[in-house]
Amino acid sequence: MSDLPEPIPAATLVLMRERPEGPPELLVTERTSHLAFAAGALVFPGGRIDADDHLTAGLLGTDAARVAAIRETIEEVGLAVGLVPPPGAAAVAALRQGIADEEPFASLLAAHRLAFDPEALIPFARWCPNFRETRRFDTMFFLAEAPAGAPEPQVSAHEAVGAFWASAVEILEEIEAGRAHAIFPTRRNLERLARFGSIAEARADAARHRVAKITPWVEERAGEPHVCIPDGIGYPVTSEPLETARRR
Protein backbone atom coordinates (compact mmCIF):
# COMPACT_ATOMS: atom_id res chain seq x y z
CA MET A 1 0.00 0.00 0.00
CA SER A 2 1.33 3.44 -0.94
CA ASP A 3 2.11 5.86 1.87
CA LEU A 4 1.82 8.84 -0.47
CA PRO A 5 -0.74 11.49 0.49
CA GLU A 6 -3.95 11.54 -1.53
CA PRO A 7 -3.68 14.02 -4.40
CA ILE A 8 -5.51 17.30 -3.97
CA PRO A 9 -7.64 18.27 -7.02
CA ALA A 10 -6.37 21.55 -8.47
CA ALA A 11 -6.54 23.74 -11.56
CA THR A 12 -4.06 26.04 -13.26
CA LEU A 13 -4.48 28.70 -15.94
CA VAL A 14 -1.83 29.26 -18.59
CA LEU A 15 -2.71 32.84 -19.47
CA MET A 16 -1.35 33.96 -22.86
CA ARG A 17 -1.18 37.24 -24.75
CA GLU A 18 0.02 37.97 -28.27
CA ARG A 19 2.74 40.50 -28.93
CA PRO A 20 3.49 42.37 -32.18
CA GLU A 21 6.65 40.38 -32.88
CA GLY A 22 7.64 36.96 -31.65
CA PRO A 23 5.76 34.21 -29.84
CA PRO A 24 3.04 34.89 -27.28
CA GLU A 25 3.87 35.79 -23.71
CA LEU A 26 2.78 33.74 -20.70
CA LEU A 27 1.95 35.00 -17.23
CA VAL A 28 3.94 33.40 -14.42
CA THR A 29 4.19 34.20 -10.73
CA GLU A 30 7.06 33.60 -8.32
CA ARG A 31 5.77 31.87 -5.22
CA THR A 32 6.84 33.08 -1.79
CA SER A 33 9.57 31.17 0.00
CA HIS A 34 7.45 30.16 3.01
CA LEU A 35 4.85 28.08 1.15
CA ALA A 36 4.67 24.33 1.74
CA PHE A 37 4.53 23.50 -1.99
CA ALA A 38 6.88 24.78 -4.73
CA ALA A 39 8.30 27.52 -2.51
CA GLY A 40 10.06 30.19 -4.57
CA ALA A 41 9.21 28.51 -7.89
CA LEU A 42 7.81 30.06 -11.04
CA VAL A 43 4.26 28.81 -11.60
CA PHE A 44 1.13 29.62 -13.54
CA PRO A 45 -1.77 31.04 -11.51
CA GLY A 46 -3.93 28.36 -9.92
CA GLY A 47 -4.72 26.36 -6.82
CA ARG A 48 -6.87 23.71 -5.25
CA ILE A 49 -10.46 23.02 -6.27
CA ASP A 50 -12.62 23.66 -3.22
CA ALA A 51 -16.21 22.79 -2.26
CA ASP A 52 -17.54 26.17 -3.38
CA ASP A 53 -16.06 25.60 -6.87
CA HIS A 54 -18.18 22.45 -7.18
CA LEU A 55 -21.25 24.37 -6.01
CA THR A 56 -20.60 27.18 -8.49
CA ALA A 57 -20.03 24.71 -11.30
CA GLY A 58 -23.35 23.01 -10.61
CA LEU A 59 -25.23 26.28 -10.56
CA LEU A 60 -23.66 27.65 -13.72
CA GLY A 61 -23.42 24.49 -15.81
CA THR A 62 -19.66 24.18 -16.07
CA ASP A 63 -16.99 22.08 -14.31
CA ALA A 64 -15.26 22.78 -11.02
CA ALA A 65 -11.75 22.82 -12.51
CA ARG A 66 -12.64 25.72 -14.80
CA VAL A 67 -14.27 27.58 -11.93
CA ALA A 68 -11.18 27.13 -9.75
CA ALA A 69 -8.82 28.26 -12.52
CA ILE A 70 -10.84 31.46 -13.07
CA ARG A 71 -11.33 32.14 -9.35
CA GLU A 72 -7.69 31.54 -8.45
CA THR A 73 -6.46 33.80 -11.26
CA ILE A 74 -8.64 36.63 -9.99
CA GLU A 75 -7.46 36.00 -6.43
CA GLU A 76 -3.74 35.64 -7.21
CA VAL A 77 -3.13 38.26 -9.90
CA GLY A 78 -6.31 40.36 -10.18
CA LEU A 79 -7.12 39.32 -13.76
CA ALA A 80 -10.55 37.99 -14.76
CA VAL A 81 -10.62 35.51 -17.64
CA GLY A 82 -13.47 33.45 -19.05
CA LEU A 83 -16.29 35.71 -17.82
CA VAL A 84 -18.95 37.43 -19.93
CA PRO A 85 -19.40 40.26 -20.31
CA PRO A 86 -15.73 41.07 -19.56
CA PRO A 87 -15.78 42.81 -16.16
CA GLY A 88 -14.22 46.22 -15.75
CA ALA A 89 -11.54 47.13 -13.24
CA ALA A 90 -13.99 48.02 -10.47
CA ALA A 91 -15.89 44.73 -10.87
CA VAL A 92 -12.67 42.70 -10.86
CA ALA A 93 -11.55 44.47 -7.69
CA ALA A 94 -14.92 43.70 -6.08
CA LEU A 95 -14.72 40.07 -7.13
CA ARG A 96 -11.22 39.80 -5.71
CA GLN A 97 -12.26 41.32 -2.39
CA GLY A 98 -15.29 39.06 -2.22
CA ILE A 99 -13.11 35.99 -2.82
CA ALA A 100 -10.74 37.15 -0.07
CA ASP A 101 -13.77 37.53 2.23
CA GLU A 102 -14.80 33.94 1.32
CA GLU A 103 -18.11 34.96 -0.20
CA PRO A 104 -19.68 32.32 -2.47
CA PHE A 105 -18.25 32.80 -5.96
CA ALA A 106 -21.61 32.16 -7.64
CA SER A 107 -23.15 34.97 -5.57
CA LEU A 108 -20.34 37.33 -6.55
CA LEU A 109 -20.84 36.55 -10.22
CA ALA A 110 -24.61 37.00 -9.93
CA ALA A 111 -24.17 40.35 -8.21
CA HIS A 112 -22.15 41.59 -11.19
CA ARG A 113 -24.34 39.83 -13.77
CA LEU A 114 -21.47 37.71 -15.01
CA ALA A 115 -21.54 34.27 -16.61
CA PHE A 116 -18.91 31.79 -17.79
CA ASP A 117 -17.69 31.70 -21.38
CA PRO A 118 -17.47 27.94 -22.09
CA GLU A 119 -15.04 28.45 -24.99
CA ALA A 120 -12.53 30.63 -23.16
CA LEU A 121 -10.60 27.93 -21.29
CA ILE A 122 -9.03 25.17 -23.39
CA PRO A 123 -8.02 21.93 -21.61
CA PHE A 124 -4.28 21.47 -22.15
CA ALA A 125 -2.90 18.88 -19.71
CA ARG A 126 -3.45 17.04 -16.45
CA TRP A 127 -0.53 16.29 -14.13
CA CYS A 128 -0.50 14.15 -10.97
CA PRO A 129 3.12 13.53 -9.85
CA ASN A 130 3.71 10.86 -7.22
CA PHE A 131 6.86 12.33 -5.70
CA ARG A 132 7.11 12.37 -1.92
CA GLU A 133 6.18 15.98 -1.34
CA THR A 134 4.37 17.53 1.62
CA ARG A 135 1.41 18.09 -0.68
CA ARG A 136 0.49 16.26 -3.84
CA PHE A 137 -1.79 17.70 -6.51
CA ASP A 138 -3.85 16.34 -9.39
CA THR A 139 -3.91 19.45 -11.57
CA MET A 140 -5.82 20.39 -14.69
CA PHE A 141 -4.04 22.91 -16.91
CA PHE A 142 -6.09 25.22 -19.14
CA LEU A 143 -5.03 27.67 -21.85
CA ALA A 144 -6.71 31.07 -22.12
CA GLU A 145 -6.08 34.38 -23.83
CA ALA A 146 -5.71 37.47 -21.66
CA PRO A 147 -8.53 40.01 -22.06
CA ALA A 148 -7.74 42.88 -24.42
CA GLY A 149 -6.37 45.83 -22.49
CA ALA A 150 -5.96 43.81 -19.31
CA PRO A 151 -4.02 45.65 -16.58
CA GLU A 152 -0.70 44.42 -15.31
CA PRO A 153 -1.03 41.65 -12.71
CA GLN A 154 -1.19 42.58 -9.04
CA VAL A 155 -0.06 39.61 -6.99
CA SER A 156 -1.51 38.41 -3.73
CA ALA A 157 1.35 39.02 -1.29
CA HIS A 158 0.76 35.91 0.83
CA GLU A 159 1.24 33.64 -2.21
CA ALA A 160 3.68 35.38 -4.55
CA VAL A 161 6.45 37.94 -4.53
CA GLY A 162 5.91 38.99 -8.14
CA ALA A 163 4.49 38.19 -11.54
CA PHE A 164 5.66 38.89 -15.08
CA TRP A 165 4.91 38.25 -18.74
CA ALA A 166 7.51 36.51 -20.92
CA SER A 167 7.66 33.97 -23.70
CA ALA A 168 8.09 30.32 -22.79
CA VAL A 169 11.59 30.41 -24.28
CA GLU A 170 12.55 33.43 -22.16
CA ILE A 171 11.24 31.79 -18.99
CA LEU A 172 13.18 28.60 -19.74
CA GLU A 173 16.32 30.67 -20.29
CA GLU A 174 15.92 32.17 -16.82
CA ILE A 175 15.60 28.69 -15.34
CA GLU A 176 18.59 27.32 -17.25
CA ALA A 177 20.70 30.29 -16.13
CA GLY A 178 19.83 29.61 -12.49
CA ARG A 179 18.05 32.93 -12.03
CA ALA A 180 14.73 31.15 -11.45
CA HIS A 181 13.50 27.65 -10.78
CA ALA A 182 10.42 25.61 -11.60
CA ILE A 183 9.09 22.19 -10.73
CA PHE A 184 9.15 19.31 -13.22
CA PRO A 185 5.60 19.68 -14.65
CA THR A 186 6.02 23.43 -15.16
CA ARG A 187 9.25 22.95 -17.11
CA ARG A 188 7.75 20.27 -19.32
CA ASN A 189 4.74 22.49 -20.06
CA LEU A 190 7.01 25.45 -20.82
CA GLU A 191 8.99 23.30 -23.28
CA ARG A 192 5.76 22.28 -24.99
CA LEU A 193 4.51 25.87 -25.13
CA ALA A 194 7.87 27.12 -26.44
CA ARG A 195 7.15 25.46 -29.80
CA PHE A 196 4.21 27.75 -30.62
CA GLY A 197 4.39 31.03 -32.47
CA SER A 198 0.83 32.07 -31.65
CA ILE A 199 -2.06 31.36 -29.32
CA ALA A 200 -3.88 29.69 -32.22
CA GLU A 201 -1.00 27.21 -32.57
CA ALA A 202 -1.17 26.39 -28.87
CA ARG A 203 -4.92 25.82 -29.07
CA ALA A 204 -4.50 23.60 -32.11
CA ASP A 205 -1.90 21.51 -30.30
CA ALA A 206 -4.23 21.13 -27.34
CA ALA A 207 -6.98 19.93 -29.67
CA ARG A 208 -4.65 17.31 -31.20
CA HIS A 209 -3.78 15.65 -27.89
CA ARG A 210 -6.31 14.00 -25.63
CA VAL A 211 -5.89 15.18 -22.03
CA ALA A 212 -4.90 12.19 -19.91
CA LYS A 213 -3.44 12.11 -16.41
CA ILE A 214 0.37 12.28 -16.49
CA THR A 215 2.16 10.60 -13.59
CA PRO A 216 5.96 10.70 -14.02
CA TRP A 217 8.06 7.72 -13.01
CA VAL A 218 11.77 7.07 -12.40
CA GLU A 219 13.79 4.57 -14.45
CA GLU A 220 17.43 3.94 -15.33
CA ARG A 221 18.55 5.45 -18.64
CA ALA A 222 22.19 5.46 -19.77
CA GLY A 223 23.23 4.32 -16.31
CA GLU A 224 21.52 7.01 -14.27
CA PRO A 225 17.99 7.52 -12.93
CA HIS A 226 15.70 9.69 -15.02
CA VAL A 227 12.27 11.14 -14.32
CA CYS A 228 10.12 10.14 -17.30
CA ILE A 229 6.74 10.80 -18.87
CA PRO A 230 5.11 8.99 -21.82
CA ASP A 231 6.07 9.75 -25.42
CA GLY A 232 3.49 10.83 -27.96
CA ILE A 233 1.40 13.13 -25.76
CA GLY A 234 2.68 16.46 -27.06
CA TYR A 235 5.84 17.00 -25.01
CA PRO A 236 9.20 17.48 -26.79
CA VAL A 237 11.17 16.48 -23.66
CA THR A 238 10.00 13.28 -21.96
CA SER A 239 12.82 12.57 -19.50
CA GLU A 240 15.32 14.38 -17.32
CA PRO A 241 18.06 13.11 -15.00
CA LEU A 242 16.67 12.78 -11.50
CA GLU A 243 19.50 14.91 -10.12
CA THR A 244 18.57 18.00 -12.13
CA ALA A 245 14.83 17.35 -11.79
CA ARG A 246 15.22 17.67 -8.02
CA ARG A 247 17.55 20.65 -8.17
CA ARG A 248 15.68 23.03 -10.46
N, C-alpha and C positions, 0 to 999 in steps of 0.2 A: 504494500500500500504506500502511495506517495505521501511524503510529509510536506509537500509544497502547499502554500496557502491557496485557497480557492481564488480563481481570477475574479477581479472586480470588473463588471461591464463598464466600458468607457467609450467616449467618442472624441474625435479630433477633427479639426477643420483646417485643411490646407488652403489658405486664402491666397488667391493669385491676382495680380494686376498686370496688364500689358504696359509696355513702355515703347516710346517711339522707335528705338533701335535696340536690337538684341532680344533675348528671350524674356519671358515674363518674370516678374519678381514675386517672391513668396514672403509671407509675413512669419517671422519667427520671434519667439520670446526667449530670454535668458532667465531660467528659473533661479530663485534665491538659493543661497547655499545651505539654509537650515531645513529644507524640505526633506521628507523621508524618502521620496522617490525622485531620481534623476536630478539631484541637487546640482545647481550650477550649469546644467546642460541647456543647449539650444533645443527648443521644442516648438511644435505648432500649437496654437491655442486649443484647449480641450480639457476634459476631465471626466469624472465618473458620471454614470447615468444614475440618477436618483429616483426615488418613488414619485416625486412630483413630475418628472419628465414622462413617466409612464402615464400618469393621469392626464397630462396635457396632450400627449399623443392620442389617447383615446378620445378626448373631447374634440380634437381638431382633425382627426382622420389621417394621422401620419405615424411615424415610428419614433420610439423613444430615443434612439441614437441620433436622429436628425435634430430632435428637440434639444438634446444635451449639447450637441455641437454648436447650435445657434446660441443657446443660453450661455454656455461657457465663454464663447467668443465675445459676447456683450460684456460679461462679467470681467473677463481678463484684460481686454484691450479696448473696450468701449466702441466696438464696431458691430453694427447689426446687419446680418446677411440672411437672405432667404425669407424675408418678410415683405408682405405687400399690403398697402403701398409702402415704398421705402420710407422709413421714419426719418424725420428731421433730427437735428442735433438735440433739441430740447426733449423730444420723445425718447431718444436713445439714452440720454442722461437719466430720465425718469425710469426707464426700464432697468437701467443698471442699478439705480438706488433701490428700486423695488426688489430686485434679485438679492442685493446685499441685505435687505431687511427681511428676506426669506418669505416674501409674499408669493402666492401661487402664480406661476408664470402664465397660465391660461388667463387668470384674472387681469394680469398686467397687459396682456395682448388685447383682451376684450376692451379694457379701458381706453386703449389707444386705437381701437378699431383696426387691428392688424391681424393678418392671416398668414399662413405658411405658403410659400411658393414651392410646389412639389418638384419643380424642375431645377431649382437653384443649386441643390447639393447633389453631387454625383458620387456614388459609391466608388471608392478607389482601391481599398485594401482592408484587410482585417488581420491584426497581429495579436498573438497570445503567447509570448515567450514563457518558457518554463524554467528560467534561471532562478536561483535561490536569492531572491530579493526580499526586502521587508514587505513590499507590496507587489502584487502581480496583477496585470491588467489584460483584459480581453477587449481590444480597442478597434472600433470601426473608424476608418479614415475616409473623409469626404473631400472632394474638390469643390471649390466655389470661387466665383469671380467677385472681387471687391466692388462695392457700389461705386458708381461714377461720382467723383468729387468727394469721396470719403475722407474724413479728417485723418491726421496722423494718429496712430494708436496711443492710447494712454493706459499704461499698465497698472494692474492692481498690485500695490506695493507688497502685500503679504505673499504673493506668488512669484513675482518676477522683478528683476532689477532693470529691465529694459526690453525694448522690442525694436525691430528694424526690418526694412524691406531689402531684399537682395535676391539675385538669381540663385538657382540651386548650385550652379557652378561656383559662384562667389562664396556661398556658405560653405561648400565643401573645401574650398581653398583655405578658408579660415580654420577649419578643423584640421586639415592636413598640416598647416603651419603651426599648430599648437596654440593658436590664439583663442580657440573655442573648443568645446567638446560636445558630443552628442551620443546618445545610446544607439545600439545596433539597429533597431527598426528605423529610427530617424535617418541614419546614414544610408541605409538601403533605399528608403523612399526618396531621399535627395538624389541619389544616383539615378534612380528611375526617372525622376522629374527633370534631371539635367539634360535629358535627351530631347526635350521638346522646345520648339521655337515659338510656340504660341499656346494660349489656353485651349484653343480648338484641338491642337495636337494632343494635349494631355487628356482632354475629354474623350477623344477617339481611342486613345490607348486604354483608358478605363473601360470603354465599351467593348474592346476586344478581349478583355481578360475577365473571366468570371471571378467574383470575389469569394475566396475560400480562406478559411482560417490558416494562418501561417504560424507554425510552432517550430522555431529553429532547434537544431540538434547539434551535438558535437561528435565528430568522427576524425580519425587519423587520415591525413592527406600529406603525402610527401614527407612522412616521418614526424609530423607535428600535428597537434589537435587543431581542428578548424571548427568554427561555428558555421553551420550550413543551413540553407533553405532550398526548397525544390527549384529545379530548372523549369523553364517554360511557363512561368507565371508573370512575366513582364519585367523581371529585374535583371539588369546587366551584370551585376555582381551577386553571386550566390554563395560565396564562402569567404571567410576571413580568418586568419590565424587567431586562436583563442587569446593569445597574449595581447594583441592589439585591440581585439574586441572588448576586452576588459578595461584597457587603459584609456581609450578615447572617451 
